[in-house]
């Protein structure tokens, strides 16, 4: 999502993004395609909730570099940077989608006067990609049509890594789960998708997910033609997944990393949004490759089973059309 901003900044600065160790295969792919810097630091875990001390250590080390500009997006990273002094030197630009939290967090840390340097809080547009471009606007650099997907050569190299069993197979990747259950659409919907893809379109379905999702696959596929369904839950590394997504006719997923990887690879996708909104996350540039569907939520905050007429409209009209359009 931030790649257009990063590639634009590279025209004017030495850019130093940081990623996690489990994303190493993706980092190497982006470096080989000249999207990211070759000396990108890779750390073991940047998730603040599971490794707050590690995040603070990284930010303290960055402070030693004395960056001329620090861009912070999201309240958690902003808080950590403020307390560690990672943004003490130079200009700090901060934004987050949640405007109320943005105002509260910026006022609190400004009052403490710790580690903020020259702080400027930019109002959110309500869309993450547009917010990234507002950083560019503030720095008075021109918005240009920078890269947000791999080159055809890089995608072709990935396709050649697909296991031999799938090299000549016309298949669709279906990814029904995310790391946040609030983002998961009802599993019955994905079952209807599998029915449509294997029956109406005559394509093979590759089901991906973590090992802990394997016990749900039976519910997803029971009674459907097994010869057109391949269960890969818990069996793919990130490198494997990149190759499979690159070779897929299209991808059906929730709002998850699978959506962003599909966009990066140029693979068409149908994305189901539940607790999040496509207006917040989907760039206008993606319209040609992403078909977004917004699902209703129950009072508990989980995706609801689609009722009556809406179920018929989405499952029998909208979705098959989206699938067929991306397939062509």
C-alpha positions as CSV (number, residue, x, y, z in Angstrom):
1,X,0.0,0.0,0.0
2,X,2.9,2.4,0.8
3,X,5.0,1.4,-2.3
4,X,4.0,4.4,-4.5
5,X,5.0,6.8,-1.7
6,X,8.3,4.9,-1.0
7,X,9.3,4.9,-4.7
8,X,8.5,8.6,-4.9
9,X,10.6,9.4,-1.9
10,X,13.5,7.5,-3.3
11,X,13.9,10.3,-5.9
12,X,14.7,12.7,-3.1
13,X,15.9,10.8,0.0
14,X,17.7,7.7,1.0
15,X,14.7,5.7,2.2
16,X,15.0,3.3,5.1
17,X,11.9,1.2,5.5
18,X,11.9,-1.7,8.0
19,X,10.2,-5.1,7.7
20,X,9.8,-8.3,9.7
21,X,11.8,-11.5,9.3
22,X,8.8,-13.6,8.2
23,X,8.5,-11.2,5.2
24,X,12.0,-11.8,4.0
25,X,10.9,-13.6,0.8
26,X,8.8,-10.6,-0.1
27,X,11.6,-8.1,0.7
28,X,14.0,-10.0,-1.5
29,X,11.5,-9.9,-4.3
30,X,11.0,-6.2,-4.0
31,X,14.7,-5.6,-3.8
32,X,15.4,-7.7,-6.9
33,X,12.7,-5.6,-8.8
34,X,14.4,-2.4,-7.6
35,X,11.4,-1.2,-5.6
36,X,13.1,-1.2,-2.2
37,X,16.6,-0.3,-1.1
38,X,19.1,-3.2,-1.1
39,X,20.3,-2.4,2.5
40,X,16.8,-2.7,4.0
41,X,17.1,-3.7,7.7
42,X,15.1,-6.8,8.6
43,X,14.1,-7.4,12.2
44,X,12.6,-10.4,13.9
45,X,9.3,-8.9,15.0
46,X,7.8,-5.4,14.7
47,X,4.4,-6.1,16.1
48,X,4.2,-3.8,19.1
49,X,1.7,-5.9,21.0
50,X,3.8,-9.1,20.9
51,X,7.2,-7.4,21.0
52,X,7.0,-3.8,22.4
53,X,10.6,-3.9,23.6
54,X,11.9,-4.9,20.2
55,X,10.0,-2.1,18.5
56,X,11.4,0.5,20.9
57,X,15.0,-0.9,20.4
58,X,14.6,-0.5,16.6
59,X,13.3,3.1,17.0
60,X,16.2,4.0,19.3
61,X,18.7,2.7,16.8
62,X,17.0,4.8,14.1
63,X,17.4,7.9,16.2
64,X,21.2,7.5,15.9
65,X,20.8,8.0,12.2
66,X,19.3,11.5,12.8
67,X,16.8,11.4,9.9
68,X,15.9,14.7,8.3
69,X,12.3,13.5,7.9
70,X,10.4,10.9,9.8
71,X,7.0,9.7,8.6
72,X,4.8,8.0,11.1
73,X,1.5,6.4,10.2
74,X,-0.6,4.9,13.0
75,X,-1.0,5.9,16.7
76,X,1.0,2.9,18.2
77,X,4.2,3.7,16.2
78,X,3.7,7.4,16.9
79,X,3.5,6.8,20.7
80,X,6.6,4.5,20.7
81,X,8.6,7.0,18.6
82,X,7.7,9.8,20.9
83,X,8.7,8.0,24.0
84,X,12.0,6.7,22.6
85,X,13.1,9.9,20.9
86,X,13.2,8.3,17.5
87,X,11.8,11.4,15.9
88,X,13.7,14.0,17.9
89,X,15.8,15.3,15.0
90,X,14.4,16.8,11.9
91,X,10.8,17.0,10.7
92,X,8.2,14.5,11.9
93,X,5.0,14.0,9.9
94,X,2.2,12.0,11.5
95,X,-1.2,10.8,10.4
96,X,-3.7,8.0,11.1
97,X,-7.0,7.0,9.7
98,X,-8.7,7.5,13.1
99,X,-8.9,11.3,13.3
100,X,-10.2,11.3,16.9
101,X,-7.3,9.2,18.1
102,X,-4.9,11.3,16.0
103,X,-5.9,14.5,17.8
104,X,-5.8,12.9,21.2
105,X,-2.5,11.2,20.8
106,X,-0.7,14.1,19.2
107,X,-1.9,16.6,21.9
108,X,-0.8,14.2,24.7
109,X,2.7,13.6,23.4
110,X,3.1,17.2,22.3
111,X,2.4,18.3,25.9
112,X,4.9,15.9,27.2
113,X,7.5,17.4,24.8
114,X,9.3,14.1,24.4
115,X,11.0,13.1,21.2
116,X,8.8,14.8,18.7
117,X,11.1,17.3,17.1
118,X,9.2,19.5,14.6
119,X,5.9,17.7,14.6
120,X,3.2,18.3,12.0
121,X,0.0,16.3,12.1
122,X,-1.7,15.9,8.8
123,X,-5.5,15.4,8.6
124,X,-6.5,12.1,7.2
125,X,-8.4,11.9,3.9
126,X,-10.2,8.7,5.1
127,X,-8.1,6.5,2.7
128,X,-4.7,5.2,3.6
129,X,-3.1,5.4,0.1
130,X,-4.3,9.1,-0.2
131,X,-2.9,9.8,3.3
132,X,0.5,8.6,2.1
133,X,0.3,10.9,-0.9
134,X,-0.4,13.8,1.5
135,X,3.0,13.2,3.1
136,X,4.5,13.8,-0.4
137,X,2.4,16.9,-0.9
138,X,3.5,18.4,2.4
139,X,7.2,17.8,1.4
140,X,6.4,19.7,-1.8
141,X,7.3,16.8,-4.1
142,X,5.4,16.0,-7.2
143,X,2.9,13.1,-7.2
144,X,4.0,11.0,-10.1
145,X,2.8,7.6,-11.4
146,X,5.2,5.6,-9.3
147,X,5.2,1.8,-9.2
148,X,2.7,-0.1,-7.1
149,X,3.1,-3.5,-8.7
150,X,5.9,-5.8,-10.0
151,X,7.3,-5.6,-13.5
152,X,6.1,-8.3,-15.9
153,X,9.6,-9.9,-15.8
154,X,9.4,-10.3,-12.0
155,X,5.9,-11.8,-12.2
156,X,7.1,-14.3,-14.8
157,X,10.0,-15.3,-12.6
158,X,7.6,-16.0,-9.8
159,X,5.3,-18.0,-12.1
160,X,8.2,-20.3,-12.9
161,X,8.5,-21.2,-9.2
162,X,5.0,-22.7,-9.1
163,X,5.2,-26.4,-8.2
164,X,5.0,-28.7,-11.2
165,X,1.5,-30.0,-10.2
166,X,0.1,-26.6,-10.9
167,X,2.2,-25.3,-13.8
168,X,-0.4,-26.3,-16.4
169,X,-3.5,-25.9,-14.2
170,X,-6.0,-23.2,-14.6
171,X,-6.7,-22.4,-10.9
172,X,-8.1,-19.8,-8.5
173,X,-6.7,-19.1,-5.0
174,X,-9.4,-18.9,-2.3
175,X,-8.2,-17.5,1.1
176,X,-11.2,-17.5,3.5
177,X,-9.3,-16.5,6.7
178,X,-7.3,-13.6,8.1
179,X,-5.3,-13.1,11.3
180,X,-8.2,-10.9,12.6
181,X,-11.5,-12.9,12.8
182,X,-13.4,-9.6,12.7
183,X,-12.4,-9.3,9.0
184,X,-13.5,-12.8,8.1
185,X,-16.7,-13.1,5.9
186,X,-19.0,-16.0,6.7
187,X,-17.5,-19.3,5.6
188,X,-20.8,-20.3,3.8
189,X,-20.1,-17.5,1.4
190,X,-16.7,-18.9,0.5
191,X,-18.4,-22.2,0.0
192,X,-20.6,-20.7,-2.6
193,X,-17.6,-19.1,-4.3
194,X,-15.9,-22.6,-4.5
195,X,-19.1,-24.0,-6.0
196,X,-19.2,-21.2,-8.6
197,X,-15.5,-21.5,-9.5
198,X,-15.4,-25.3,-9.8
199,X,-18.9,-25.7,-11.3
200,X,-19.8,-22.7,-13.5
201,X,-16.2,-21.7,-14.4
202,X,-14.7,-25.2,-14.5
203,X,-11.5,-24.1,-12.7
204,X,-9.5,-25.7,-9.9
205,X,-9.6,-24.0,-6.4
206,X,-6.5,-23.8,-4.2
207,X,-7.5,-23.2,-0.6
208,X,-4.8,-21.4,1.4
209,X,-4.6,-20.6,5.1
210,X,-2.7,-21.3,8.3
211,X,-2.4,-24.8,9.9
212,X,-5.0,-23.9,12.5
213,X,-7.6,-23.4,9.7
214,X,-7.2,-27.0,8.4
215,X,-10.2,-28.3,10.5
216,X,-12.5,-25.8,8.8
217,X,-11.7,-27.0,5.3
218,X,-14.1,-30.0,5.5
219,X,-17.0,-27.6,6.2
220,X,-15.9,-25.5,3.3
221,X,-15.7,-28.3,0.8
222,X,-17.9,-31.1,2.0
223,X,-20.0,-32.5,-0.9
224,X,-18.1,-30.6,-3.6
225,X,-16.0,-32.2,-6.4
226,X,-12.7,-33.1,-4.7
227,X,-10.9,-33.5,-8.0
228,X,-11.1,-29.7,-8.5
229,X,-10.2,-28.7,-4.9
230,X,-6.7,-28.6,-3.4
231,X,-6.2,-28.0,0.3
232,X,-3.0,-26.1,1.0
233,X,-3.8,-24.8,4.5
234,X,-0.6,-24.9,6.6
235,X,1.4,-26.1,3.6
236,X,2.7,-22.9,2.0
237,X,5.5,-20.6,2.9
238,X,5.4,-16.9,1.9
239,X,7.6,-17.7,-1.1
240,X,5.3,-20.5,-2.2
241,X,2.2,-18.3,-1.8
242,X,3.8,-15.5,-4.0
243,X,4.3,-18.0,-6.8
244,X,0.8,-19.4,-6.5
245,X,-0.8,-15.9,-6.5
246,X,1.3,-14.9,-9.5
247,X,0.0,-17.8,-11.5
248,X,-3.7,-17.7,-10.4
249,X,-6.5,-16.6,-12.8
250,X,-7.8,-14.5,-9.8
251,X,-7.9,-14.5,-6.0
252,X,-10.9,-14.5,-3.7
253,X,-10.0,-13.2,-0.2
254,X,-11.0,-11.1,2.8
255,X,-9.3,-7.8,3.5
256,X,-5.9,-9.3,4.3
257,X,-2.3,-9.6,3.1
258,X,-3.6,-11.8,0.3
259,X,-5.3,-8.7,-1.2
260,X,-2.2,-6.6,-1.1
261,X,0.0,-9.4,-2.5
262,X,-2.5,-9.9,-5.4
263,X,-2.4,-6.2,-6.2
264,X,1.4,-6.2,-6.1
265,X,1.6,-9.1,-8.4
266,X,-1.1,-7.8,-10.8
267,X,-3.4,-10.7,-10.2
268,X,-7.2,-9.8,-10.3
269,X,-9.0,-10.3,-7.0
270,X,-12.5,-10.2,-5.4
271,X,-12.1,-8.9,-1.9
272,X,-14.7,-9.3,0.9
273,X,-14.8,-6.4,3.4
274,X,-16.5,-6.8,6.8
275,X,-15.2,-4.8,9.7
276,X,-13.2,-2.5,7.4
277,X,-14.2,-0.5,4.4
278,X,-12.9,-0.5,0.8
279,X,-13.2,3.3,0.8
280,X,-10.5,3.4,3.6
281,X,-8.1,0.9,2.0
282,X,-8.5,0.5,-1.8
283,X,-6.7,2.9,-4.0
284,X,-8.4,4.3,-7.1
285,X,-5.4,2.8,-9.1
286,X,-6.6,-0.6,-8.1
287,X,-10.1,-0.4,-9.7
288,X,-8.9,-2.3,-12.7
289,X,-7.8,-5.3,-10.6
290,X,-9.9,-5.3,-7.4
291,X,-13.6,-6.0,-7.1
292,X,-14.6,-5.0,-3.6
293,X,-17.7,-6.3,-1.8
294,X,-18.9,-4.8,1.5
295,X,-20.6,-7.2,3.9
296,X,-22.9,-6.3,6.8
297,X,-21.9,-7.0,10.4
298,X,-23.8,-8.4,13.4
299,X,-24.1,-6.6,16.7
300,X,-21.1,-8.6,17.9
301,X,-19.0,-7.1,15.2
302,X,-18.6,-10.3,13.2
303,X,-19.6,-10.7,9.5
304,X,-23.2,-11.7,9.2
305,X,-24.7,-14.5,7.1
306,X,-26.2,-12.7,4.2
307,X,-30.0,-12.6,4.5
308,X,-32.7,-13.2,1.9
309,X,-32.7,-10.8,-1.1
310,X,-29.2,-9.4,-0.3
311,X,-27.9,-13.0,-0.3
312,X,-29.5,-13.7,-3.7
313,X,-28.2,-10.4,-5.1
314,X,-24.6,-10.8,-4.0
315,X,-24.2,-14.5,-4.6
316,X,-26.2,-15.0,-7.8
317,X,-25.6,-11.7,-9.6
318,X,-22.8,-9.5,-8.3
319,X,-20.2,-12.1,-7.4
320,X,-20.4,-14.3,-10.5
321,X,-20.2,-11.3,-12.7
322,X,-17.1,-10.0,-10.8
323,X,-15.5,-13.5,-11.0
324,X,-16.2,-13.8,-14.7
325,X,-14.9,-10.3,-15.5
326,X,-11.6,-10.9,-13.7
327,X,-11.3,-14.4,-15.3
328,X,-11.6,-13.0,-18.8
